[in-house]
Each structure stands twice: as structure tokens, then as C-alpha cells.
């Protein structure tokens, strides 16, 4: 059961990583840096924040606080205007840190206490905390992408007007346990 948990959360994180990447692929470099207003974040700023958070939280988790002294969270929300290549490097560096850390965990690690800003969490609680945090920001990325693409947006889920067709296809099949894959899943809940 516990190894299923680690496998499941790893695949959930990979799914949200993929949603961000499918959004980036639909946007121009300029759109990746677009801000609605001075108080809002661009996709580039969100990526910078996610990467900073992931690297801080998931580096040396058993020996150092998840809020590293070298992290400058405020700078993560400064307009940076990177090109696509730099943005993808930031994105991948953060996700690599997270996914590598999860890969190293064992069932025995899940009840160990780690700290984020001096607040103790079990490893499982820290994972769950980030499983809420990262998809929140990926949802912002997707929403911004959808606004910017308008009618040119390629849906990352069941397109509007296609729910009945999708459900008919699913209910035509035998009941089975769904296993996540690293491929795109249209029926994500």
C-alpha cells in the first residue's frame, strides 16, 4: 500500500509536469512572459517560483530545512523574461530535484519528520503539501495559456461539448482499475 502511495504521487506529479509542458508548447516566447497586470504573475514567474520551491524543499530533505537559506523567494516573483530554453531549464531542474527525491524514498521514510520553516512534517505530509501546491500553480499556467491562445487552444482534458462521447466510450468498456501512465490522460479528475 505504501509503495503504491509513492508510485501514485510520483505519477501525479509527472502528470502535472506534462500539463505545464503541453501548455508551453502552445505558446510563443512572448506569451510565456506575458502579465495581465503588475500584480499578476507571468508563466515565467510561476515557473521560476515552482523551480525555486522544488529545489529548496527537496534538496537534502533529512538534514536541512525545506526553506533553504540560499533561496530568495521574493526574487522568484520578479519579471525575468527568459527565453524558452532558459525557462525549460528552470522547469526541468525543479522537477528533476523533486522526482529524484521521491525516487529515493522508501516506505520507512514516510513517517520521518522533516522541517519546512522550522515546522515539522512527516515526509508524507510534506509530499501532500506539495501535491496541493504544485498543481495549484500548474493550473494557473494552463489558465493563462488558455486565455492567451483563445480559440487556438488545444484542450488538455475533455474538450467542451465532448463529455457525452467520452463517457460513452468509457462506459462501453469493462470495469477495471485505472493505472496511471506517464502519457497524457484525458480523464484526470
Steps between C-alpha positions, in 0.01 A plus 500: 500500500774748592702425188176557306481842667852595391435375148167681485631838619798475268269441205269780613793743507611375156149559368501863611848547357365377168203739514739792539714380211199452271403858584849638428494328160193701399649839589750740351801621700326833546190333638708309755603840641161675471345652813139611526606784730780592741341301784463179301763241416617398157548135417876563520463636854290201604760263355776687683306468826422131452862422420627696800250331729572150372876537526474649848247249631648182353876550533652313796158467667614297800785731602390853416186709528284506185526879492869526414700805609614555140145516364372845408126445472424866437728502194303208357212741441704762316452526124794313348413477126701186427499339160324167458824301541587664834141464619497129418835454676353659815187287469691175450753572775222537758305196388817290480584589860150405619472178299851386596422560868178298473682219324744472792227472764399173661189406693699545823572863410136609482457536878833678554479864603645768274478875543370784286559838665562318830158334483516121522322289242513132433644435155152387392353831623769695314425307182127566538568868567687528171248284315252777577743788438653401166174416318357831626774682308486269199128581483592869486742426215231310308242773563733774374587286197135440422422873519793589277425236235127568499336297221838350398531322837530121478318358799702305757191322629161406360413782254178694550208323341676161499410369849217276379720341231783451745276346766329273245841365401603441862173334603513272195805333657516250786568633849869495582749666729657797333876511510665832438749522220749769419297569189228760481177395670183671381290375792700660782275595790 
